Amino acid sequence: MDILKTMKERRSTHTFKKEEVNSEILKQIFTYGSYAPTHYMTEAWKIKLYQSKGRHAFIDAIIKSYQRIGMIKGDDDPKTLRMIDSMKDFLMAIPHHALIYFEKDNDPIRYEEEYASVAAFIQNAQLAAWEYDVGMLWTITPYMHDPQFLASIGLNSDTTKIAAVLQIGYPKKVSRDKGRTPIEQKMEIIKE
Ligand SMILES: Cc1cc2nc3c(=O)[nH]c(=O)nc-3n(C[C@H](O)[C@H](O)[C@H](O)COP(=O)(O)O)c2cc1C
């Protein structure tokens, strides 16, 4: 295991094989995630892992949210129904959906600390996953800001923040490396 190599070679996964990832491996992946730095050791990350038949209600809640937001029409026009079916098929082709959330702190500094730490948790998990040949896609989508969506999956939007939904499974194809901007272009060294 070479962490530097993995950091460079990990890619976001956009298409997944049907095969599920063994739950022990998923537990390992998130355990590595949890070694992320966490101020006051709050370990704020929480996970709802949707897989197998557990995906149906989650995906239905996403579609209802898209209809409320106006991204999908609410009518029963054949075109709308086709769009819903293809969205369901697309989401059902992803073996695991891990919704990552945390309890909001009213103090804005604490809130930022929690959010930052949860992001570190996610990246740690993505890197660990890559070591197990498991791919992830880190997603942030509009339904995460829909209070009714949160309610429909048993979360209270007043007290809970969804940080991301991770799409997880074995990659069908590894995405190309888009490269990165040389860090010198992002860095200013102040000596005096
Ligand atoms: C906070 C965050 C949200 C992201 N949301 C999405 C998303 O909704 N859809 C998507 O296709 N990729 C999403 N990505 C993945 C980025 O597009 C991806 O990391 C970037 O294109 C670089 O590709 P790589 O991860 O393969 O190096 C997200 C990444 C981050 C960090």
The ligand as an ORCA input file, in Angstrom:
! r2SCAN-3c Opt
* xyz 0 1
  C     -17.818     18.060     -2.678
  C     -17.788     17.350     -3.998
  C     -18.945     17.162     -4.694
  C     -18.933     16.502     -5.913
  N     -20.121     16.305     -6.561
  C     -20.139     15.626     -7.723
  C     -21.367     15.376     -8.372
  O     -22.449     15.736     -7.887
  N     -21.348     14.704     -9.545
  C     -20.158     14.273    -10.111
  O     -20.186     13.675    -11.193
  N     -18.972     14.460     -9.480
  C     -18.940     15.124     -8.309
  N     -17.748     15.307     -7.651
  C     -16.526     14.658     -8.181
  C     -15.678     15.611     -8.988
  O     -16.327     15.921    -10.196
  C     -14.314     14.935     -9.254
  O     -13.629     14.758     -8.024
  C     -13.435     15.745    -10.198
  O     -13.988     15.768    -11.489
  C     -12.008     15.181    -10.290
  O     -12.026     13.845    -10.736
  P     -11.295     12.698     -9.883
  O     -11.979     12.628     -8.543
  O     -11.487     11.459    -10.715
  O      -9.851     13.079     -9.782
  C     -17.716     15.997     -6.455
  C     -16.537     16.187     -5.734
  C     -16.572     16.851     -4.526
  C     -15.292     17.032     -3.750
*
